[in-house]
C-alpha cells in the first residue's frame, strides 16, 4: 500500500470505469479536459479520490 494510502487507477482502469478508450483519455489530457493525474515513469495514474469527486460533481439532478 502507498505511504499516503492513496488508491491510484491506471489509464486502462479509468477507461474501463468510464467506458471510454485509452485514446479518448489521451485526447482529454492533450485538450486540458482530463482529471488531475500523475505521470510516474511514463505511466499515467489517476487518484481515485479525485475521480470520485469529479464523478459526483457530474451527477445531474433533473428535478429542480
Backbone torsions as a table, in degrees:
resi	resn	phi	psi	omega
1	UNK	NA	147.6	179.4
2	UNK	-65.4	151.0	178.3
3	UNK	-57.9	-38.1	-178.9
4	UNK	-89.2	3.9	177.8
5	UNK	61.9	19.1	176.7
6	UNK	-78.7	148.6	174.1
7	UNK	-105.1	129.0	-178.4
8	UNK	-113.0	140.0	174.6
9	UNK	-103.9	139.7	172.5
10	UNK	-76.8	169.1	177.8
11	UNK	-58.7	-42.3	179.8
12	UNK	-64.5	-41.5	-179.9
13	UNK	-63.9	-41.4	177.9
14	UNK	-67.7	-40.0	178.2
15	UNK	-58.9	-43.8	178.1
16	UNK	-65.7	-42.1	-179.4
17	UNK	-60.2	-42.7	-177.1
18	UNK	-93.2	-0.9	-178.0
19	UNK	55.9	46.1	176.7
20	UNK	-122.7	164.7	175.1
21	UNK	-85.0	159.4	176.0
22	UNK	-65.4	-29.6	176.9
23	UNK	-64.1	-39.0	177.3
24	UNK	-62.8	-43.1	177.9
25	UNK	-62.7	-37.9	177.4
26	UNK	-62.6	-42.6	177.6
27	UNK	-63.7	-41.8	176.8
28	UNK	-56.7	-44.1	179.7
29	UNK	-63.7	-43.6	-179.3
30	UNK	-63.4	-32.0	-178.9
31	UNK	-90.2	-2.3	-178.5
32	UNK	75.8	19.9	-177.7
33	UNK	-103.4	-2.7	-176.2
34	UNK	-77.8	153.3	172.6
35	UNK	-66.5	162.9	178.3
36	UNK	-53.0	138.4	-178.8
37	UNK	-145.2	165.0	175.3
38	UNK	-117.2	145.5	176.2
39	UNK	-116.5	112.0	-176.5
40	UNK	-121.9	115.0	180.0
41	UNK	57.3	34.4	-179.7
42	UNK	83.2	-2.2	-179.6
43	UNK	-100.6	134.4	179.0
44	UNK	-88.7	128.9	178.9
45	UNK	-129.4	140.2	179.6
46	UNK	-116.2	132.3	177.8
47	UNK	-71.8	120.5	-177.3
48	UNK	-57.6	-38.2	-179.9
49	UNK	-62.5	-41.3	178.4
50	UNK	-65.0	-41.7	179.3
51	UNK	-63.1	-45.0	-179.8
52	UNK	-63.0	-38.9	177.5
53	UNK	-64.2	-42.6	179.2
54	UNK	-63.9	-40.7	178.8
55	UNK	-63.4	-41.2	179.0
56	UNK	-63.5	-39.9	-179.8
57	UNK	-70.1	-17.1	-178.0
58	UNK	-90.3	-6.7	-179.2
59	UNK	-69.5	130.7	180.0
60	UNK	-105.3	126.4	177.7
61	UNK	-101.3	103.1	-175.0
62	UNK	-71.9	-12.5	-178.0
63	UNK	-99.3	91.7	178.2
64	UNK	-139.8	NA	NA
